[in-house]
Amino acid sequence: MLKNAWEEYGILKKEVHPEPNFGARIMVELAVISETFFRQLAGKMSEQEAYRIFNEIAWDIYSKMEKTTYRLTGLTSKNKYDHLLKATRLFRTFPFSSPSYQWKDLPAEPGVVAFDCERCPVANYFKSKENAALGFNTWCQLDYKLAELWGGNLRLTNTIAGGAEVCDFRWKVDEDERENKT
């Protein structure tokens, strides 16, 4: 399976339009790898089981990367809201950075960090391969676990991979931290 996935990756990566910034290039390369590995898994089991296994593997990698982000931002945070705000800003700086990713900060109720993603090269890659469901059922699902890892929860009702114009991220801290927003 691994050999086949890497061979397919070698073919598919040649078709990828390079993104202007380094972080986005890494993310799109990982999307190509995701596609090839998922195909190998799905060829051996049900699609749902392949999604489950893929998500476990992807979360193991993603959570290690994002624990570092959360630790770094915790050094200067005043409270949980401030910590979540700084963590989401840092991860939108690298690897999910502009101009490849386009972000719009929004006003929100107390205790909520709100922004939209107006351009996502990973979602665009999966859509170009007519496999947006793979992006939605794998990459998009990781953000819910990330919110928990960062001490909050996520409401994401629209995603580019799911066919919407934007991904509407609403990260919320625990109720008891709302009054500490500064």
Salt bridges, closest charged atoms under 4 A:
GLU7 OE2 - LYS3 NZ 3.54
GLU8 OE2 - ARG39 NH1 2.17
GLU15 OE1 - LYS129 NZ 2.38
GLU19 OE1 - ARG119 NH1 3.15
GLU35 OE2 - ARG39 NH2 2.55
GLU49 OE2 - ARG52 NH2 2.53
GLU56 OE2 - ARG52 NH1 2.32
ASP60 OD1 - LYS64 NZ 2.82
ASP82 OD2 - LYS86 NZ 3.18
ASP105 OD1 - ARG92 NH1 2.83
GLU109 OE2 - ARG178 NH2 3.33
ASP116 OD1 - ARG170 NH1 3.10
ASP174 OD2 - LYS80 NZ 2.40
GLU175 OE2 - LYS172 NZ 3.14
GLU175 OE2 - ARG178 NH2 3.27
